[in-house]
Amino acid sequence: MIEQGSYQQALKEAHQWREALYREEVSEKISTEFERWLAHSHTHQKAYKEALSFWQALEGLEAPLTSPLKQSHEVRRKNDFLLFWKSRLLDTLSATHLVGAGVAAFIFVVVAFFSFQPLEQPSSSNAKATAFASQTAEIKTIQLEDGSILILSADTSIKATLSDTQRRIELEKGAVFFDVTKDEKRPFVVYADDFIVSVLGTSFEVSRDNDVFRAAVESGVVDVSFPYYIANKASRANAMLTLDAGQQAFASVASGLKAEQGGSVSAIAQWRKGKISYQGETLNEVIAELNRFSAKPILLDQWIPADSLRLRGTFDTSNIEAVIRTIASVHSLQADISDNKIVLTQED
């Protein structure tokens, strides 16, 4: 596992190496030192790959090849800003007295406000959104016009828009398993607020619970993006990941976008088979999902440290009360089950 502090240091060094190597003259000594630095660890290699991606994006921020007179005032102002900050960033990276944490912070701020743009939302006059929803404890299967199959988990709602250029799904709540028909001319994009999953044709799950977003891939490849947040506000800079079969990613405002390795394909969207599996999720996350399958609302006593208690195991969605009893037993809680609600409290 890569430590965050060491990775940030490696990323700072990676940006410095990229700038040094792209000068007109690079000595053999510098080349040798760079190769030694790159071979030192996987962290260095990952950081340098990210730095290259950043610079490739930055180099694309040029004014369009049209006369300024034909551009709107807003476009001209934006392009002036981009070129100005690009120049400032290049100057900063080459200034030895600013190399260090100041450079890293400067890079982050510039990227966040000026570099990347979020994925454009489709605009098509012939596209209309269609709403679909499942009820509590209901699993619902939908087939779209393009042949793609969507399986909605319990208490889930979406909007689907199919245009000539894109197939768009807005996940409003819950979880959906997608088996997407391949169409290279129309990408299939799932939006869960700022959490965006894009594919051409594959099978995967997307879920959202308490502002925590998740994507898990059963087959094929998916691209996931989520913005960097500054003071709890989304910037224009997006963290991006590419996931293969068996991989998954999580995102939240507090933690950002993170990939998780070593997942099992068979564990993806187990609710399709009447099962739910937990690998250390917090009690808050567990109860949020169980409420989608429970005919009775499940409530947590305010004194329970629900963000620190965790659950592991696979359970049957047809017997939520048994799951609650297991949770109570594991964490020394009391389960009060009545005709109209379930309440977990601390033991007396």
RAHURA-V67244 format. One record per pair of residues at least 12 apart in sequence whose ideal C-beta (glycine too) atoms are under 6 Angstrom apart, sorted by the first residue. I is the first residue (numbers start at 1). J is the second residue. D is the distance in whole Angstrom. If there is no record, write none. Layout:
# RAHURA-V67244
I;J;D, I;J;D
This chain:
# RAHURA-V67244
2;43;5, 7;43;6, 10;43;5, 10;44;5, 10;47;4, 11;47;4, 12;104;5, 14;47;4, 14;48;4, 14;51;4, 15;51;5, 17;34;5, 18;51;5, 18;55;6, 19;93;5, 57;115;6, 58;115;6, 61;82;4, 61;86;6, 63;79;4, 82;114;6, 85;110;5, 85;114;5, 89;110;5, 92;106;5, 111;237;4, 112;228;6, 112;230;6, 112;235;4, 112;237;4, 116;236;6, 116;237;5, 116;238;5, 119;196;6, 122;163;5, 122;165;6, 122;166;4, 122;168;6, 124;163;3, 124;164;6, 127;161;5, 127;163;4, 129;159;5, 129;161;5, 130;160;5, 131;159;5, 132;158;5, 133;157;4, 134;152;4, 134;154;6, 134;156;5, 136;154;6, 136;155;5, 137;154;5, 137;293;5, 138;154;6, 140;152;4, 145;162;6, 146;181;5, 147;181;4, 148;180;5, 148;181;5, 149;179;4, 150;176;6, 150;178;6, 151;177;4, 151;272;6, 152;176;6, 153;174;5, 153;175;4, 153;271;5, 154;292;4, 154;293;5, 155;174;6, 155;292;4, 156;174;3, 157;172;5, 157;173;5, 158;171;5, 166;186;6, 166;187;6, 167;186;5, 167;188;5, 168;189;5, 169;190;5, 170;191;5, 171;192;4, 171;206;6, 175;207;3, 176;206;6, 177;205;5, 177;269;4, 178;204;6, 179;203;5, 180;199;6, 180;201;5, 180;202;6, 182;200;6, 182;201;3, 184;200;6, 190;206;5, 192;208;5, 192;213;5, 194;227;5, 194;234;5, 195;213;4, 195;226;5, 195;251;5, 196;225;5, 197;215;5, 197;222;6, 197;224;5, 198;223;5, 199;222;5, 202;219;6, 202;220;3, 202;222;6, 203;218;4, 203;219;5, 204;217;5, 204;218;6, 204;222;5, 205;268;5, 205;269;4, 209;285;6, 209;288;4, 209;289;6, 210;288;5, 212;252;5, 213;251;5, 214;250;5, 215;249;5, 216;248;4, 216;268;5, 217;243;5, 217;245;5, 217;247;6, 218;265;5, 218;268;5, 219;245;5, 221;244;6, 222;243;5, 223;242;6, 224;241;5, 224;249;5, 225;238;4, 225;240;5, 226;239;6, 226;251;4, 226;257;4, 229;253;5, 239;257;4, 241;259;5, 245;265;6, 246;263;5, 246;265;5, 248;260;5, 248;263;5, 274;317;5, 274;318;6, 275;314;6, 276;315;5, 276;317;6, 277;314;4, 278;311;5, 278;312;6, 280;310;5, 280;312;6, 282;307;5, 282;310;6, 283;306;4, 283;309;4, 284;306;4, 284;307;6, 286;311;5, 287;300;6, 290;320;6, 293;317;5, 293;320;6, 294;320;4, 296;341;5, 296;342;5, 297;341;5, 298;342;5, 299;343;5, 300;344;5, 301;345;4, 303;346;6, 309;331;5, 321;337;6, 324;342;6, 332;347;6, 334;347;5
